């Protein structure tokens, strides 16, 4: 079962128009497009938050005091 093509797409489109009506299909397509856009933005944001923490410099410990020098 591959991607529908040719007449299969025409029949699928006709069924969608009958089920949802021609006026609701553009609204549904717009809502799906906005959802996909939001999902992409959120995944980019999550990746950008993870990258700097992985590349952050490690904490540098202060130099140790020499106890012999203090005595």
C-alpha positions in Angstrom: 0.0 0.0 0.0 1.8 3.0 -1.3 0.8 6.6 -1.6 -2.5 7.1 -3.4 -2.2 8.6 -6.9 -4.4 9.4 -9.9 -8.0 8.3 -9.5 -7.5 7.3 -5.9 -6.8 10.9 -5.0 -9.9 12.1 -6.9 -12.1 9.6 -5.1 -10.6 10.5 -1.7 -11.1 14.2 -2.3 -14.8 13.5 -3.4 -15.4 11.5 -0.2 -13.9 14.3 1.9 -16.1 16.9 0.2 -19.2 14.8 0.8 -18.4 14.1 4.4 -17.3 17.6 5.5 -18.7 19.9 2.9 -16.8 22.3 0.6 -16.9 25.2 3.1 -15.3 23.4 6.0 -12.3 21.8 4.1 -10.3 25.1 3.8 -10.8 25.8 7.5 -9.7 22.3 8.4 -6.7 22.5 6.1 -5.7 25.9 7.6 -6.0 24.5 11.2 -3.8 21.5 10.3 -1.2 23.9 8.7 -1.1 26.0 11.8 -0.8 23.0 14.0 2.1 21.7 12.0 3.8 25.1 12.1 3.4 25.3 15.9 4.9 21.8 16.2 7.9 22.7 14.1 8.5 25.9 16.1 8.3 24.0 19.4 10.7 21.3 18.2 13.2 23.9 17.0 12.9 25.6 20.4 13.5 22.4 22.2 16.6 21.7 20.1 18.0 25.1 20.6 17.6 24.8 24.4 19.4 21.5 24.4 22.4 22.5 22.2 23.9 25.3 24.4 23.7 23.1 27.5 25.6 20.4 25.7 28.3 22.8 24.6 28.4 24.8 27.8 31.9 25.1 29.4 32.5 22.9 32.4 32.6 24.5 35.8 36.2 25.5 36.7 37.2 24.7 40.3 39.1 27.5 42.1 42.8 26.7 42.7 43.5 24.7 45.8 45.3 26.5 48.7 48.6 25.2 49.7 48.4 24.3 53.4 52.2 24.4 53.9 52.4 28.0 52.8 49.9 29.1 55.5 51.8 27.5 58.4 
